[in-house]
């Protein structure tokens, strides 16, 4: 019922968006006097903002065609190298990359957005590394015949991806996947797997949410697991390939993120309106590009979502030594030669200070020289992996750490 109601609302707003765009084009038509006089420019700008907010969006493309290194532009090749029902492995490599350049697996979050949310992360890393990215599927597009996808499956996917890429791969887990990436590293360490990560780098990840709880953590703790199952899990409608699958809809996750900083998002669109009114299209486009990505959402399977709520946010099974994979307890102490870097943002309102750093205390026999903590000053959650602070201040720390710890074999 929840999903069907959303689909009806989306159809109405999509139609309204088209009409608003049509009206804005008329009002801003240079051949008509209303485009210059009176309330014409303001009305046109308001309609454009409305049309942008409610336009229908699909899965964005990474669109990274080239990168600039030392003042020279290099073409970038993107390819899908491994296809699986719930997520593909895609590869980026720029021309002119040295043969001995590090190889990195970027584990994108499965938390309501597509992997393209990390476009800025990937574009920066491509400059000096060969980069692979987990391109998670939108659960509503996966037929029921493909079965379920839970935390165990997520960990298995990461292990399979690492074995596909090969030894001495560096892993970067952005936010939510820090927990399954840590678990996969521990499993591979216990098995002495030759493809276990050279480094495990975690940014803004909820390893132990008991440290500096945020609004996201409080919400998960305030409600029993049954509340989430009964109130935010929905069934995919028959109009999608995954009809009948139980999912946590991406539109709910995005709505939750927006509600946490509602005034900030409202001001962003008001600024966009002002830029359009005075003809500053470049500034308006920057806001539009951000929200084109931010408002594109995908669903995650109900079983994965509920297990994440339970293990990460409610029962804290990883830091308490109670996390289990395929019926076998995860042993963090099995991480003995994979160097770990924990990066946190000083102003992160999703993963509080100390939540990611907790990972460094879970592997007691990993030498101190192979553990590093970096607190990014004056940086919020998204600033950790996107924007100028990521490119100029955080990425260099990550790259220096990888080069200092080139591999376990």
C-alpha positions as CSV (number, residue, x, y, z in Angstrom):
1,X,0.0,0.0,0.0
2,X,2.8,2.4,0.9
3,X,4.6,1.8,-2.4
4,X,1.5,2.1,-4.4
5,X,0.6,5.4,-2.8
6,X,4.0,6.7,-3.5
7,X,3.8,5.6,-7.2
8,X,0.5,7.5,-7.5
9,X,2.0,10.6,-6.0
10,X,5.1,10.3,-8.1
11,X,3.0,10.1,-11.3
12,X,1.1,13.3,-10.3
13,X,4.2,15.3,-9.4
14,X,5.9,14.1,-12.6
15,X,3.1,15.4,-14.7
16,X,3.1,18.7,-12.7
17,X,6.9,18.9,-13.2
18,X,6.4,18.7,-17.0
19,X,3.8,21.4,-17.0
20,X,6.0,23.6,-14.7
21,X,8.9,23.2,-17.1
22,X,6.6,24.1,-20.0
23,X,5.4,27.2,-18.2
24,X,8.9,28.3,-17.2
25,X,10.0,28.1,-20.9
26,X,7.1,30.3,-22.0
27,X,7.8,32.9,-19.2
28,X,11.5,33.0,-20.0
29,X,11.1,33.0,-23.8
30,X,13.1,36.0,-25.1
31,X,10.6,36.6,-27.8
32,X,7.9,37.4,-25.3
33,X,7.8,40.6,-23.2
34,X,6.9,38.8,-20.0
35,X,10.4,37.3,-20.0
36,X,11.8,40.7,-19.1
37,X,9.1,42.6,-17.3
38,X,7.2,42.4,-14.0
39,X,7.0,39.0,-12.2
40,X,7.9,37.1,-15.3
41,X,11.5,36.2,-14.4
42,X,10.7,35.3,-10.8
43,X,7.7,33.1,-11.8
44,X,9.8,31.4,-14.4
45,X,12.5,30.7,-11.9
46,X,10.1,29.4,-9.3
47,X,8.6,27.0,-11.9
48,X,12.0,25.8,-12.9
49,X,12.9,25.0,-9.3
50,X,9.6,23.1,-8.8
51,X,10.1,21.2,-12.1
52,X,13.6,20.2,-11.0
53,X,12.5,19.0,-7.5
54,X,9.7,16.8,-8.8
55,X,11.0,15.6,-12.2
56,X,11.2,11.8,-12.6
57,X,14.7,10.4,-12.2
58,X,16.4,7.1,-13.2
59,X,19.7,5.7,-12.4
60,X,22.4,8.3,-13.1
61,X,25.6,7.6,-15.1
62,X,29.0,8.0,-13.7
63,X,29.9,10.1,-16.8
64,X,33.6,10.3,-16.0
65,X,35.1,10.6,-19.4
66,X,38.5,12.1,-18.5
67,X,40.6,13.3,-15.5
68,X,43.3,15.9,-15.3
69,X,46.6,15.0,-13.8
70,X,49.5,17.5,-13.6
71,X,47.7,19.8,-16.0
72,X,47.2,17.1,-18.6
73,X,43.9,15.5,-19.5
74,X,43.6,11.7,-19.8
75,X,40.7,9.7,-21.2
76,X,39.0,7.3,-18.7
77,X,37.7,3.8,-19.7
78,X,34.8,2.4,-17.8
79,X,33.7,-1.2,-18.1
80,X,31.6,-3.8,-16.3
81,X,33.9,-6.7,-15.5
82,X,31.6,-8.9,-13.3
83,X,27.8,-9.1,-13.3
84,X,25.8,-10.5,-10.5
85,X,22.0,-10.2,-9.7
86,X,22.4,-7.7,-6.8
87,X,25.4,-5.8,-8.0
88,X,28.0,-5.5,-10.7
89,X,31.7,-4.8,-10.4
90,X,32.7,-1.9,-12.6
91,X,36.3,-0.8,-13.5
92,X,37.8,2.6,-14.2
93,X,41.3,3.1,-15.6
94,X,42.7,6.2,-17.1
95,X,45.2,6.3,-19.9
96,X,48.8,6.8,-18.9
97,X,48.4,5.2,-15.5
98,X,51.7,3.6,-14.3
99,X,51.7,-0.2,-14.4
100,X,52.6,-0.3,-10.7
101,X,49.8,2.0,-9.7
102,X,47.7,0.7,-6.7
103,X,44.5,-1.2,-7.3
104,X,41.5,-0.1,-5.2
105,X,38.0,-1.5,-4.6
106,X,35.6,1.3,-3.6
107,X,32.7,-0.2,-1.7
108,X,29.7,2.0,-2.3
109,X,27.0,2.3,0.3
110,X,23.7,0.4,-0.1
111,X,21.7,3.0,1.7
112,X,19.1,4.4,-0.7
113,X,21.4,6.0,-3.3
114,X,23.1,4.6,-6.4
115,X,26.9,4.1,-6.4
116,X,27.1,7.3,-8.6
117,X,26.8,9.2,-5.3
118,X,30.5,8.6,-5.1
119,X,31.2,10.1,-8.5
120,X,33.5,12.7,-7.0
121,X,35.2,10.1,-4.9
122,X,35.9,7.9,-7.9
123,X,37.0,10.8,-10.2
124,X,39.7,11.8,-7.7
125,X,40.9,8.2,-7.1
126,X,41.2,7.5,-10.8
127,X,44.0,10.0,-11.1
128,X,46.5,7.7,-9.4
129,X,44.8,4.3,-9.0
130,X,43.1,1.7,-11.0
131,X,39.6,1.7,-9.4
132,X,36.9,-0.9,-9.1
133,X,33.4,0.1,-7.7
134,X,30.6,-2.0,-6.3
135,X,27.6,-1.0,-8.4
136,X,24.7,-2.2,-6.3
137,X,21.4,-3.0,-8.0
138,X,18.1,-1.3,-7.3
139,X,16.3,-4.1,-5.4
140,X,13.0,-3.3,-7.2
141,X,14.6,-4.3,-10.5
142,X,15.8,-7.7,-9.3
143,X,13.3,-10.5,-10.0
144,X,12.1,-12.6,-7.0
145,X,13.5,-15.7,-8.8
146,X,17.0,-14.4,-7.8
147,X,16.3,-15.1,-4.2
148,X,17.1,-12.9,-1.1
149,X,20.1,-10.7,-0.4
150,X,21.1,-10.1,3.2
151,X,24.3,-9.1,5.1
152,X,25.8,-12.6,4.6
153,X,25.3,-12.2,0.8
154,X,26.8,-8.7,0.9
155,X,30.0,-10.0,2.6
156,X,30.1,-12.9,0.1
157,X,29.9,-10.4,-2.8
158,X,32.8,-8.4,-1.4
159,X,35.0,-11.5,-1.0
160,X,34.1,-12.6,-4.5
161,X,34.9,-9.2,-5.9
162,X,38.3,-9.1,-4.1
163,X,39.2,-12.6,-5.4
164,X,38.2,-11.5,-8.9
165,X,40.4,-8.4,-8.7
166,X,43.4,-10.3,-7.2
167,X,46.0,-9.9,-4.4
168,X,47.1,-6.6,-2.8
169,X,43.9,-4.7,-3.5
170,X,43.2,-1.7,-1.3
171,X,39.6,-1.4,0.0
172,X,37.8,1.9,0.6
173,X,34.5,1.5,2.4
174,X,32.4,4.7,2.4
175,X,30.0,4.9,5.4
176,X,27.6,2.0,5.7
177,X,29.7,-0.7,4.1
178,X,32.5,-0.2,6.7
179,X,30.9,-3.0,8.8
180,X,30.6,-5.7,6.1
181,X,33.9,-4.7,4.6
182,X,35.5,-5.2,8.0
183,X,33.8,-8.5,8.3
184,X,34.9,-9.6,4.9
185,X,38.5,-8.7,5.7
186,X,38.3,-10.7,9.0
187,X,36.9,-13.7,7.2
188,X,39.6,-13.6,4.5
189,X,42.3,-13.0,7.1
190,X,41.2,-16.1,9.1
191,X,41.4,-18.1,5.9
192,X,44.8,-16.7,5.0
193,X,43.2,-15.8,1.7
194,X,45.9,-14.5,-0.7
195,X,43.4,-11.9,-2.0
196,X,42.7,-10.4,1.4
197,X,43.0,-6.6,1.3
198,X,46.3,-4.8,1.5
199,X,44.6,-2.0,3.3
200,X,41.1,-1.5,4.7
201,X,40.2,2.2,4.6
202,X,36.9,3.2,6.3
203,X,35.3,6.7,6.0
204,X,32.4,7.8,8.2
205,X,31.4,4.2,8.9
206,X,29.2,3.0,11.8
207,X,31.6,0.4,13.3
208,X,30.4,1.2,16.8
209,X,27.4,3.5,16.9
210,X,27.6,3.7,20.7
211,X,30.3,6.3,20.3
212,X,28.9,9.8,19.8
213,X,25.3,8.7,18.8
214,X,23.7,10.9,16.1
215,X,20.0,11.4,15.2
216,X,20.2,8.4,12.8
217,X,21.5,6.2,15.6
218,X,18.8,7.5,18.0
219,X,16.0,6.7,15.6
220,X,17.2,3.1,15.2
221,X,17.5,2.7,18.9
222,X,14.1,4.3,19.8
223,X,12.0,1.7,17.9
224,X,11.9,-2.1,18.1
225,X,12.9,-4.0,15.0
226,X,9.3,-5.0,14.5
227,X,8.4,-1.3,14.1
228,X,10.7,-1.0,11.1
229,X,9.4,-4.2,9.6
230,X,5.8,-3.1,10.0
231,X,6.1,0.6,9.0
232,X,8.9,1.1,6.5
233,X,9.2,-2.2,4.6
234,X,7.0,-2.3,1.5
235,X,6.2,-4.6,-1.4
236,X,7.5,-3.8,-4.9
237,X,4.5,-3.1,-7.2
238,X,3.8,-5.2,-10.3
239,X,5.1,-2.5,-12.6
240,X,8.7,-3.4,-11.8
241,X,10.8,-6.5,-12.5
242,X,11.1,-7.1,-8.8
243,X,7.4,-7.2,-8.2
244,X,6.5,-8.9,-4.9
245,X,9.9,-8.4,-3.4
246,X,10.0,-6.9,0.1
247,X,12.2,-3.8,0.2
248,X,13.1,-0.7,2.2
249,X,12.2,2.0,-0.4
250,X,14.9,4.4,-1.4
251,X,12.4,7.3,-1.3
252,X,11.9,6.8,2.4
253,X,15.7,6.9,3.1
254,X,16.2,10.0,1.0
255,X,13.2,11.7,2.7
256,X,14.7,10.8,6.1
257,X,18.0,12.4,5.2
258,X,16.3,15.5,3.9
259,X,14.2,15.9,7.0
260,X,17.4,15.8,9.2
261,X,18.5,19.0,7.5
262,X,15.3,20.3,6.0
263,X,16.1,24.0,6.4
264,X,19.5,23.6,4.7
265,X,17.8,21.9,1.7
266,X,15.1,24.6,1.6
267,X,17.8,27.3,1.6
268,X,19.7,25.5,-1.2
269,X,16.6,25.6,-3.4
270,X,15.9,29.2,-2.5
271,X,19.5,30.1,-3.5
272,X,18.9,28.2,-6.7
273,X,15.7,30.3,-7.3
274,X,17.7,33.6,-6.7
275,X,20.5,32.5,-9.1
276,X,18.0,31.7,-11.8
277,X,16.1,35.0,-11.3
278,X,19.3,37.1,-11.8
279,X,20.4,34.9,-14.7
280,X,23.3,33.2,-12.9
281,X,22.8,29.8,-14.7
282,X,26.2,28.5,-13.7
283,X,25.6,28.7,-9.9
284,X,22.0,27.3,-10.4
285,X,23.5,24.4,-12.3
286,X,25.8,23.5,-9.5
287,X,22.8,23.1,-7.1
288,X,20.9,21.2,-9.8
289,X,23.7,18.8,-10.4
290,X,23.9,18.0,-6.7
291,X,20.2,17.3,-6.3
292,X,20.0,15.4,-9.6
293,X,22.2,12.8,-7.8
294,X,20.9,13.3,-4.3
295,X,17.2,12.8,-5.2
296,X,17.9,9.7,-7.4
297,X,17.2,6.8,-5.1
298,X,17.1,3.0,-5.2
299,X,15.6,0.4,-2.9
300,X,17.4,-2.1,-0.7
301,X,16.2,-5.6,0.2
302,X,14.2,-5.8,3.4
303,X,16.3,-8.5,4.8
304,X,19.5,-6.5,4.3
305,X,18.0,-3.4,5.8
306,X,16.5,-5.1,8.8
307,X,19.7,-7.0,9.6
308,X,21.7,-3.8,9.3
309,X,19.3,-2.1,11.8
310,X,19.6,-5.0,14.1
311,X,23.4,-5.8,14.0
312,X,24.8,-2.3,13.4
313,X,22.5,0.1,15.2
314,X,20.7,-1.9,17.9
315,X,22.8,-4.8,19.0
316,X,26.3,-3.6,18.1
317,X,27.3,-7.2,17.4
318,X,30.6,-6.4,15.6
319,X,32.2,-4.3,18.4
320,X,30.8,-6.7,21.0
321,X,32.4,-9.8,19.3
322,X,29.0,-11.3,18.4
323,X,28.9,-10.7,14.6
324,X,28.3,-14.0,12.7
325,X,28.8,-14.8,9.0
326,X,27.2,-18.0,7.6
327,X,26.8,-19.3,11.1
328,X,30.4,-18.7,12.1
329,X,31.6,-16.0,14.5
330,X,33.6,-13.2,12.9
331,X,37.1,-12.9,14.6
332,X,38.4,-9.4,14.3
333,X,41.7,-10.6,15.6
334,X,42.2,-12.4,12.3
335,X,43.1,-9.1,10.8
336,X,46.9,-9.2,11.4
337,X,48.5,-7.9,8.2
338,X,45.8,-5.7,6.5
339,X,46.6,-2.1,7.4
340,X,43.6,-0.1,8.6
341,X,42.8,3.6,8.1
342,X,39.8,5.2,9.8
343,X,38.7,8.6,8.6
344,X,36.1,10.7,10.3
345,X,34.6,14.1,9.7
346,X,34.6,16.6,12.6
347,X,31.1,17.8,11.7
348,X,29.6,14.4,10.6
349,X,26.0,14.3,11.7
350,X,25.4,10.8,10.5
351,X,28.4,8.8,11.8
352,X,29.6,10.6,14.9
353,X,33.2,11.0,16.0
354,X,34.6,7.7,17.3
355,X,32.3,5.4,15.5
356,X,34.8,4.6,12.7
357,X,37.9,4.9,14.9
358,X,36.5,2.0,16.9
359,X,37.6,-0.4,14.2
360,X,41.2,0.2,15.1
361,X,40.7,-1.3,18.6
362,X,39.0,-4.4,17.3
363,X,42.2,-6.0,15.9
364,X,44.5,-6.2,18.9
365,X,47.4,-8.1,17.2
366,X,47.5,-5.7,14.2
367,X,50.8,-3.7,14.7
368,X,50.2,-0.1,15.7
369,X,52.3,1.0,12.7
370,X,49.5,-0.5,10.5
371,X,46.8,1.5,12.1
372,X,46.0,5.1,11.4
373,X,43.3,7.6,12.4
374,X,42.5,10.8,10.6
375,X,40.0,13.4,11.7
376,X,39.1,15.8,8.9
377,X,38.5,19.2,10.5
378,X,35.5,21.2,9.6
379,X,34.1,18.4,7.4
380,X,30.6,16.9,7.4
381,X,29.5,13.5,6.3
382,X,29.3,14.1,2.5
383,X,32.4,16.3,2.6
384,X,34.5,13.3,3.7
385,X,34.2,11.8,0.2
386,X,33.1,14.6,-2.1
387,X,34.1,18.2,-2.8
388,X,37.3,20.2,-2.5
389,X,38.2,19.1,1.1
390,X,38.0,15.4,0.0
391,X,40.1,16.1,-3.1
392,X,42.8,18.3,-1.5
393,X,43.0,17.2,2.1
394,X,41.6,13.7,2.6
395,X,42.5,11.8,-0.6
396,X,46.2,12.6,-0.3
397,X,46.1,11.0,3.2
398,X,44.5,7.9,1.8
399,X,46.9,7.6,-1.1
400,X,50.0,8.1,1.2
401,X,48.7,5.3,3.4
402,X,48.2,2.9,0.5
403,X,51.7,3.5,-0.7
404,X,53.1,3.0,2.7
405,X,51.3,-0.4,2.9
406,X,51.5,-1.8,-0.6
407,X,50.4,-5.4,0.1
408,X,50.3,-8.5,2.3
409,X,51.9,-10.9,-0.3
